[in-house]
Amino acid sequence: MATTVFTRYASVAIPAQGLLLKQGASSDYADLCGVNDTPIAVSSHACAANYAQTCVALDAKIFTLTASGPISFGDDVACAANGKVATAIPSGAKIGRAVSEASEDGDEIAVAVAPSASAVYTSSGAECLISAAAPTAAPGVASGTSAFCIHYDTAFRGFYFWNGTSWEQMV
């Protein structure tokens, strides 16, 4: 699958790569995400306000993002201030799950982004699991509900889709 990139002007200075971006004041601009924002992309480089930013579209894959503080492997993550990510609170809008760890503000962290599992998209009814082993058991989701599994231990091993009766590895 090809990575989708697009260019927007930065609404504010973007201090680094790996920060979550949202739509800016107009469709020509991108801005840093805050706690309750919906991310659309990840910054590819630092730039000053009103300069071009190459935005990497946010889709279901593993991104290197910037942590706002300690995050453990396996934690659900959500948007934090200034385009960073933090451990999600139960009522927060999750964007994915940590597949590495961060010990302090500014650390890079690998996050398996799964928009279908995010609380931002609750109407989809989709579930996503990140597992250190390939899935074998039924996910226990309601009939008509999609389920996805990312098999990841120290590296990406596979992406699986629950077809209602069994897991299929996507290739």
KELO-50660 format. One record per residue (C-alpha): residue number from 1; residue in three letters; x, y, z. Coordinates in Angstrom, 2 decimals, decimal comma, padded with zeros to 5 digits. Layout:
# residues N
+-----+-----+---------+---------+---------+
|   i |  aa |      px |      py |      pz |
+-----+-----+---------+---------+---------+
| NUM | ALA |       X |       Y |       Z |
...
+-----+-----+---------+---------+---------+
END
This chain:
# residues 171
+-----+-----+---------+---------+---------+
|   i |  aa |      px |      py |      pz |
+-----+-----+---------+---------+---------+
|   1 | MET |  000,00 |  000,00 |  000,00 |
|   2 | ALA |  001,39 |  003,38 | -000,99 |
|   3 | THR |  001,77 |  006,14 |  001,55 |
|   4 | THR | -000,41 |  009,14 |  000,78 |
|   5 | VAL |  001,21 |  012,54 |  001,23 |
|   6 | PHE | -000,15 |  016,00 |  000,61 |
|   7 | THR |  001,14 |  019,53 |  001,09 |
|   8 | ARG | -000,46 |  022,24 |  003,23 |
|   9 | TYR |  000,78 |  025,50 |  004,69 |
|  10 | ALA |  001,57 |  025,37 |  008,39 |
|  11 | SER | -000,85 |  027,47 |  010,48 |
|  12 | VAL |  001,77 |  027,64 |  013,25 |
|  13 | ALA |  005,42 |  026,71 |  013,52 |
|  14 | ILE |  005,75 |  022,92 |  013,43 |
|  15 | PRO |  008,81 |  022,15 |  015,56 |
|  16 | ALA |  009,58 |  018,58 |  014,42 |
|  17 | GLN |  008,58 |  015,57 |  012,38 |
|  18 | GLY |  006,28 |  012,96 |  013,91 |
|  19 | LEU |  003,64 |  015,37 |  015,22 |
|  20 | LEU | -000,10 |  014,90 |  014,66 |
|  21 | LEU | -001,75 |  017,44 |  012,39 |
|  22 | LYS | -005,35 |  018,55 |  011,93 |
|  23 | GLN | -006,95 |  020,76 |  009,31 |
|  24 | GLY | -006,08 |  024,40 |  009,83 |
|  25 | ALA | -008,33 |  027,44 |  009,48 |
|  26 | SER | -008,87 |  026,60 |  005,79 |
|  27 | SER | -008,31 |  023,58 |  003,60 |
|  28 | ASP | -004,95 |  025,03 |  002,51 |
|  29 | TYR | -003,54 |  024,85 |  006,06 |
|  30 | ALA | -002,55 |  022,21 |  008,63 |
|  31 | ASP | -002,26 |  022,86 |  012,36 |
|  32 | LEU | -000,91 |  020,93 |  015,36 |
|  33 | CYS | -003,46 |  018,70 |  017,08 |
|  34 | GLY | -004,57 |  019,36 |  020,62 |
|  35 | VAL | -006,14 |  017,03 |  023,18 |
|  36 | ASN | -009,64 |  016,83 |  021,67 |
|  37 | ASP | -008,75 |  017,20 |  017,99 |
|  38 | THR | -009,13 |  014,71 |  015,16 |
|  39 | PRO | -005,77 |  014,08 |  013,45 |
|  40 | ILE | -005,59 |  013,77 |  009,67 |
|  41 | ALA | -001,83 |  013,48 |  009,13 |
|  42 | VAL |  001,66 |  013,37 |  010,63 |
|  43 | SER |  004,29 |  016,07 |  010,06 |
|  44 | SER |  007,25 |  015,03 |  007,91 |
|  45 | HIS |  009,60 |  017,86 |  008,97 |
|  46 | ALA |  009,92 |  021,03 |  011,02 |
|  47 | CYS |  008,83 |  024,28 |  009,40 |
|  48 | ALA |  007,88 |  027,84 |  010,26 |
|  49 | ALA |  004,31 |  029,14 |  010,14 |
|  50 | ASN |  003,01 |  029,81 |  006,61 |
|  51 | TYR |  005,63 |  027,52 |  005,06 |
|  52 | ALA |  004,83 |  024,31 |  003,17 |
|  53 | GLN |  004,50 |  021,14 |  005,25 |
|  54 | THR |  004,46 |  017,71 |  003,65 |
|  55 | CYS |  001,71 |  015,85 |  005,51 |
|  56 | VAL |  001,73 |  012,04 |  005,71 |
|  57 | ALA | -001,91 |  010,95 |  005,69 |
|  58 | LEU | -003,00 |  009,17 |  008,84 |
|  59 | ASP | -004,09 |  005,64 |  007,99 |
|  60 | ALA | -003,91 |  002,19 |  009,56 |
|  61 | LYS | -000,18 |  001,52 |  009,88 |
|  62 | ILE |  002,68 |  002,04 |  012,33 |
|  63 | PHE |  003,87 |  005,64 |  012,68 |
|  64 | THR |  006,76 |  007,08 |  014,66 |
|  65 | LEU |  005,18 |  009,84 |  016,74 |
|  66 | THR |  006,30 |  012,13 |  019,57 |
|  67 | ALA |  005,26 |  011,32 |  023,14 |
|  68 | SER |  004,23 |  013,97 |  025,67 |
|  69 | GLY |  005,39 |  011,80 |  028,58 |
|  70 | PRO |  005,75 |  008,15 |  029,65 |
|  71 | ILE |  003,79 |  005,62 |  027,58 |
|  72 | SER |  004,06 |  001,85 |  028,02 |
|  73 | PHE |  004,05 | -000,80 |  025,29 |
|  74 | GLY |  000,43 | -001,78 |  024,61 |
|  75 | ASP | -001,15 |  001,41 |  025,98 |
|  76 | ASP | -003,96 |  002,98 |  024,00 |
|  77 | VAL | -002,80 |  006,41 |  022,87 |
|  78 | ALA | -004,62 |  009,64 |  022,09 |
|  79 | CYS | -003,82 |  013,19 |  021,02 |
|  80 | ALA | -002,04 |  015,38 |  023,53 |
|  81 | ALA | -001,10 |  019,06 |  023,30 |
|  82 | ASN |  001,20 |  020,36 |  020,56 |
|  83 | GLY |  000,73 |  017,41 |  018,18 |
|  84 | LYS |  002,13 |  014,84 |  020,62 |
|  85 | VAL |  000,53 |  011,63 |  021,93 |
|  86 | ALA | -000,25 |  010,46 |  025,46 |
|  87 | THR | -001,77 |  007,43 |  027,15 |
|  88 | ALA | -005,50 |  007,58 |  026,42 |
|  89 | ILE | -007,98 |  008,04 |  029,22 |
|  90 | PRO | -011,00 |  005,68 |  029,11 |
|  91 | SER | -013,35 |  008,36 |  027,77 |
|  92 | GLY | -010,78 |  009,83 |  025,36 |
|  93 | ALA | -010,57 |  009,50 |  021,60 |
|  94 | LYS | -007,99 |  006,78 |  020,94 |
|  95 | ILE | -005,95 |  006,90 |  017,76 |
|  96 | GLY | -004,05 |  003,64 |  018,18 |
|  97 | ARG | -001,86 |  001,52 |  020,43 |
|  98 | ALA |  001,80 |  001,88 |  021,45 |
|  99 | VAL |  004,06 | -000,81 |  020,00 |
| 100 | SER |  007,16 |  000,59 |  021,69 |
| 101 | GLU |  007,55 |  002,70 |  024,81 |
| 102 | ALA |  008,46 |  006,26 |  025,74 |
| 103 | SER |  009,91 |  007,36 |  029,05 |
| 104 | GLU |  009,61 |  011,15 |  028,81 |
| 105 | ASP |  008,29 |  014,14 |  026,90 |
| 106 | GLY |  009,77 |  014,35 |  023,41 |
| 107 | ASP |  010,63 |  010,65 |  023,06 |
| 108 | GLU |  009,82 |  008,98 |  019,77 |
| 109 | ILE |  007,27 |  006,16 |  020,05 |
| 110 | ALA |  005,94 |  003,66 |  017,52 |
| 111 | VAL |  002,14 |  003,71 |  017,40 |
| 112 | ALA | -000,03 |  001,31 |  015,43 |
| 113 | VAL | -002,66 |  003,75 |  014,25 |
| 114 | ALA | -006,08 |  002,20 |  013,86 |
| 115 | PRO | -008,68 |  004,83 |  013,01 |
| 116 | SER | -011,38 |  002,14 |  012,94 |
| 117 | ALA | -010,78 |  001,48 |  016,65 |
| 118 | SER | -010,77 |  005,13 |  017,62 |
| 119 | ALA | -013,47 |  006,60 |  019,80 |
| 120 | VAL | -013,60 |  009,38 |  017,20 |
| 121 | TYR | -015,20 |  006,86 |  014,84 |
| 122 | THR | -017,58 |  005,09 |  017,21 |
| 123 | SER | -020,31 |  004,86 |  014,59 |
| 124 | SER | -018,26 |  002,34 |  012,58 |
| 125 | GLY | -018,51 | -000,38 |  015,22 |
| 126 | ALA | -015,07 | -001,69 |  014,20 |
| 127 | GLU | -012,62 | -003,29 |  016,61 |
| 128 | CYS | -008,82 | -003,45 |  016,33 |
| 129 | LEU | -006,39 | -005,60 |  018,30 |
| 130 | ILE | -002,60 | -005,47 |  018,43 |
| 131 | SER | -001,21 | -008,85 |  019,35 |
| 132 | ALA |  002,23 | -010,42 |  019,80 |
| 133 | ALA |  000,84 | -013,62 |  018,19 |
| 134 | ALA | -001,24 | -014,29 |  015,08 |
| 135 | PRO | -004,95 | -014,37 |  015,98 |
| 136 | THR | -006,69 | -017,75 |  016,21 |
| 137 | ALA | -009,71 | -017,28 |  018,51 |
| 138 | ALA | -012,91 | -015,53 |  017,52 |
| 139 | PRO | -012,76 | -011,87 |  018,60 |
| 140 | GLY | -016,19 | -011,98 |  020,26 |
| 141 | VAL | -017,61 | -009,04 |  018,33 |
| 142 | ALA | -021,27 | -008,68 |  017,45 |
| 143 | SER | -022,50 | -010,08 |  014,15 |
| 144 | GLY | -021,92 | -007,56 |  011,37 |
| 145 | THR | -019,04 | -005,90 |  013,26 |
| 146 | SER | -015,59 | -005,82 |  011,70 |
| 147 | ALA | -012,49 | -006,80 |  013,62 |
| 148 | PHE | -008,87 | -006,31 |  012,68 |
| 149 | CYS | -005,67 | -007,57 |  014,25 |
| 150 | ILE | -002,15 | -006,27 |  013,80 |
| 151 | HIS |  000,36 | -009,03 |  014,60 |
| 152 | TYR |  003,41 | -007,20 |  015,93 |
| 153 | ASP |  006,17 | -008,36 |  018,29 |
| 154 | THR |  009,49 | -006,61 |  017,67 |
| 155 | ALA |  008,49 | -006,03 |  014,05 |
| 156 | PHE |  005,34 | -006,04 |  011,93 |
| 157 | ARG |  004,28 | -009,66 |  011,24 |
| 158 | GLY |  000,87 | -009,33 |  009,61 |
| 159 | PHE | -002,50 | -007,64 |  009,35 |
| 160 | TYR | -005,62 | -009,81 |  009,82 |
| 161 | PHE | -009,32 | -009,28 |  009,12 |
| 162 | TRP | -012,15 | -011,20 |  010,85 |
| 163 | ASN | -014,57 | -012,30 |  008,10 |
| 164 | GLY | -017,30 | -013,36 |  010,53 |
| 165 | THR | -016,17 | -016,98 |  010,81 |
| 166 | SER | -012,34 | -016,94 |  010,67 |
| 167 | TRP | -009,27 | -014,66 |  010,52 |
| 168 | GLU | -007,85 | -013,86 |  007,07 |
| 169 | GLN | -004,33 | -012,48 |  006,69 |
| 170 | MET | -004,31 | -009,46 |  004,40 |
| 171 | VAL | -001,57 | -009,47 |  001,78 |
+-----+-----+---------+---------+---------+
END
